[in-house]
Amino acid sequence: MKKAVALTLAAAFFVGVFLFLPRASFADADGCYDYWERCRARAFAADVGWVKTTLMLTMCDIALGRCLFLQM
C-alpha cells in the first residue's frame, strides 16, 4: 500500500511539473536564461516567507532545465 501511494505521488508530481510549467517558446537558449533571471528577480522581490521564496526559486530552476531540454 505504501508503495502504491509513493508511486502515485511521484507520478502526480512529474505530471504536474510538465503540465503547469510554462512552455518553452524561445528561439534559443538565451531566451531561457532571460526568463530564468526575470523569474528569480520576481521570486526575490515577492513579499513572502523563506519557504515560499525557496519554492519559487526551485520552480525557476526547474523551468530553466525544462526550457533548455526542449531546446535540444
C-alpha positions in Angstrom: 0.0 0.0 0.0 2.8 2.4 0.8 4.5 1.7 -2.5 1.3 2.5 -4.3 0.9 5.8 -2.5 4.5 6.7 -3.2 4.3 5.9 -6.9 1.0 7.8 -7.2 2.5 10.9 -5.5 5.7 10.7 -7.7 3.6 10.3 -10.8 1.4 13.3 -9.8 4.4 15.4 -9.2 6.1 14.7 -12.6 2.8 15.1 -14.5 2.2 18.4 -12.6 5.7 19.7 -13.5 5.1 19.2 -17.2 1.5 20.5 -17.2 1.9 23.6 -15.1 5.3 24.9 -16.1 5.2 27.5 -18.9 6.1 26.1 -22.3 9.4 26.9 -23.9 8.7 29.3 -26.8 12.1 30.8 -27.2 14.2 30.7 -30.3 17.5 30.0 -28.5 18.9 29.2 -25.1 19.4 33.0 -24.4 15.7 33.3 -24.0 15.7 30.6 -21.4 18.3 32.4 -19.3 16.5 35.7 -19.7 13.3 34.2 -18.5 15.1 32.5 -15.6 16.7 35.8 -14.5 13.3 37.5 -14.5 11.7 34.6 -12.6 14.5 34.8 -9.9 14.1 38.6 -9.7 10.3 38.2 -9.1 10.9 35.5 -6.5 13.3 37.7 -4.5 11.0 40.7 -4.9 8.0 38.9 -3.6 7.0 39.7 -0.1 6.6 36.1 1.1 8.3 33.9 3.6 11.6 32.0 3.1 9.8 28.7 2.4 7.7 30.1 -0.4 10.7 32.0 -1.8 12.7 28.8 -1.8 9.8 27.0 -3.7 9.6 29.8 -6.2 13.4 29.7 -6.8 13.1 25.9 -7.2 10.4 26.3 -9.8 12.5 28.8 -11.7 15.4 26.3 -11.8 13.1 23.5 -13.0 11.6 25.7 -15.7 15.1 26.6 -16.8 16.1 23.0 -17.1 12.9 22.1 -19.0 13.3 25.1 -21.3 16.9 24.1 -22.1 15.9 20.4 -22.5 13.2 21.4 -25.0 15.7 23.5 -27.0 17.7 20.4 -27.9 
